[in-house]
Amino acid sequence: MSSKQARYEEALNRGHSYSWDQKWAEAIKEFESAVAEIPTEPAPYAGLGMAYYEMQDLDKALANYKLAARYSQGDIIYLRQIANVQEELGLSREAGKTYMAIGEIQIRRRLLDEAVENWHRAVRLDPDLLGGHQRLAAVYQRQGLAQSAIKELLASARILQARGDHQKALQICQQALQLDPRNPDVLTAIELVQQNEKLPSEWDHDDHLAELLSPNGDGPASATGVPAVDGLADPLDWDTPADAEVSNPVEDARRMALERLAEELFDDEGDEDDFAKLQRDALISKALDFQTRGLINEAISCYEQCKALGVNSSAVAFNLGLLYQERLRFEDAITEFESVKNDPEYRLGSHFALGECHRARGRIEQAVEHFVTVLKIVDLQTVEKAHSDRLIQLYENLADSLVTKGEPEKATAFANTLVEFLSHKGWEDKVMEARGRLDSISAGNTMILGDILTAGSEHVLESLYLSQEYARRGMLSAAIEEAYRAVQLSADYLPAHMQLGHLLAQQKRSSAAAQKFIVVGDTFRVRGDINSAITAYEEVVNISPLDITVR
């Protein structure tokens, strides 16, 4: 051992001893002596880093930990110390890059879980760290974790868009769409990129329908700041477990289509010759097998051959449309769904799928028209026949308001909420329960499920329900406060204004009530809802029988 090496080790040992005794100034002096002897060894720099850290001199601690990492050729121990100090200094982006580097080292060592953990830390500290999101997306895709991969891909698209690379951002969104062609966040992202609108920094997975279906323990009263009424049930309190099995009209129609085709294989009736039937049945059998095994391209080929042979089956067309949609061949899918949308068995599923396809192509107006049709079909099954015409008119008004107002964000929110509302097992029961809730707050007027699904209206409905309960109990001041809150939450939601008018009338504030009903009636008339306008004007006549203008 050379004298230099000996002096180095003696100084290093003394430094460690002082560190053990927490004599940091003395430790620093000894570690500096060790560096003076051999300046390319990492150990004394690590000792200096710890000593300065304990003395809260974080800048010097960071500088020395960096030297330790450099001379150790990237030892993870020192990199972790660097990241820790960077976090404490508020250097989030730098810390993110350090955790990213740690993850890269660990993945080379085949320590996947540890690498993923560090990449998560990296993107938490620096949400704009493109490499971290891309790494996580790749891992999740290999693991078959589609939703986690989609989240990272959308984050990557947001970063690329912010850098001005809109084409690459769109490609990333389309890659995410391949993982889940019906994912509302992905479809929204594609629309925003195509419209050159900024992607959000964080995607809100607790959508407003989840709040509607599963209120938190505070309930609507505490949420709005009004004391709860004893014994008052939550107006919109029906359960939708977070892990509920996914189902929707498309899935229901798909299962039915598979069943119908399976039945056709055993159907001996018809005028076909034996060879033609054998050929057709063989293709259908293969198509069903491929489809249920997830072999999409092979299933498409078999169904296309069936159609080429002249097979005219709604089940074949619907299944083929679904497979085209899976492969992002949206125009081909639209053709198939259009061909069966008038078949009663596939009408609901076809309109739902058409809405999804048009939306994926960025045609939000056409998508909304189909989604409104879906909701209308579902809602018509919940009301008495006598109310059908009125319900149809209200849905026509809803479609017009969503499409013609030039507010794509509201149309997009409606589409997202409808897909979520109809995407859980037992959605039919939830529809019936929703209808019951609406009827309980409608005060005899016809309301539609669209009132729930219009963005933001869940809180409006809560306030209206509370307002009616307060009024029923004679608490008019609280009732009016809730009605005003509903109006503030959604100034365009006219039933809230009607409720306020009724309460003003109950308080004998006839002039204010009449003026409110006149404004509401005029607005209904402008919107083309003549029946509702008449109802509002009739309220004015009841309050002011001599008002010639209204008559």
C-alpha positions, 0 to 999 in steps of 0.5 A: 500500500502506498503512503498516499493510499494509507493516508487516504484510508486513515482520513476516511476511517476518521471521517466515518468515526466522527460521522458515527459520533455525529461530529459533522464538522470534524467529519467534513475535515477528515473527508476533505483530507481523504479527497485531497489524497485520492480525488477520484474515489466516491466514498469521501464524497458520499461522507461529505454529502451525508455530513452536509445534509445533516448540517442542513447545507443541502446545496453542498450535500447535493454537489458531493453526492453528485461527485460520489455518483460520478466516480462510482459510475452511477451507483444507485445508492448515491443516485437515491441520495441525489434524488432525495436532496433534490426533492428537499430543495424543490428541484422536482424536475431534476429529481424526476430525471434522477429517479428516471435514471435509477429506473433505467439501471434497474430495468437493465438488471431485470428488476421490473417492479423496482424500475416501475416504482422509480418511474412512477416517482419520476412522473409524479415529480415531473408530470411533463417527463415524456420518457417516464410516461412512455416507459410506464405505458410500454410496461403496462401494455406488455402486462395487459393493463390496458387502462393504466397504459392508456393513462400514460399514453394520454399523458405522453400525448399531452406533453407532445401536444404542448411541444407543438408536435400535434401529429405525434400526439394524435398518433399516441391517442390512436395507439391508446384507442387500439387498447380500448376503442370505447374509452371516453378519455381517449375519444375526448383526447382525439377530439381535442387534438383534432380541434387544436385544443389543449389536453388537460394535465390530469384526466378526471376519472371520477367523472360527474356521473360517479358522483351522481350515482355514488354520493359521498358520506357528506350527502348533498345537503352538506355539499351545498351548505344547507343543513340536512333535513332529518329523514330526507333521503339522498335524492340520487342515492343509488349504488354503482360499485367502482368494480362493477362488471362492464356491460352496455347495450352494445355488449348485450346486442353482441351476446344476442348476435352470437346466440342468434348465429349459434342457433342458425347453425342448428336451423334446418329450415329454409330453401337453401341446398345442402351444400350452400348451407354447409358452406355457410354454417362452416364459415359462421362456425369458424367466425364464432370460434375466431371471435370468441378467441379474440382472433379479430382479423380471422373472424372478420375474414369469415364474416366477409365471406359469409356476406359475399355468399349472400348471407343476409343476417343482422347478427352477421352484420352487427358482429362484423361492425363490432370487429371493424370497430375493434380494428378502428375501421370506423367507416366500415363499422358505420356501414354495418351498424347503419344496415341493422339500426332499424332491426328491433333486436339491434336498434339500441346497440347499433345506435350506441355503436354508431355514436362511438364510431362517429365520435372516434372520427371526430364527428361529435354532432353525429355522435350526439344524435345517435347517443340521444336516440339511445337515451330516448329508446331506453327512456321510452320504455320507462314511461306510460304510452300517454307520455311518449309524444311529450318525451320524444319532443323533449329529446328532440329539444335536447338533441337540438340544444346539444348540437346547434349551440356550438358548445362541443364541450357540453356535447362531449360531456353528455357523450361521456356521461351517457357511455358511463351511465349505460356501461355497468351490469344491470344498467336497465335497473339503474334506468328504472330507478333513475326514472323513479327519482326524476318522477319524484322531483318533476312536480307532475311535469315530464322530465327525461333522463337527459336531465341527469346526463347533461353535464353538471345537472346532478347537483341541480337535481339534488338542490331541486329535490331538497327545495321541494322537500323544504317546501313540503315541510313549510320551510319556504326560505330554505326551499327558495335558497336551494332553488336559487342555488340550482339556478346558479349551478345551471342558469340554462336549466329551466325547471330550476327557474320554474321551481323558483317561480312556484316558491315565489308564488307561495310566498305571495310575491306575485309580481316576481313570480309572474315575471319569472314565469314570463321569462321562462315561457319566452325561453321555452318558446325560443327553444321550440318547446311550445308545450312547456312555454304554455305551461309557464304562461298558464302559471302567469295567468293563474297569478295575474288573471288580468294580464292581457299580454300573456293571454 
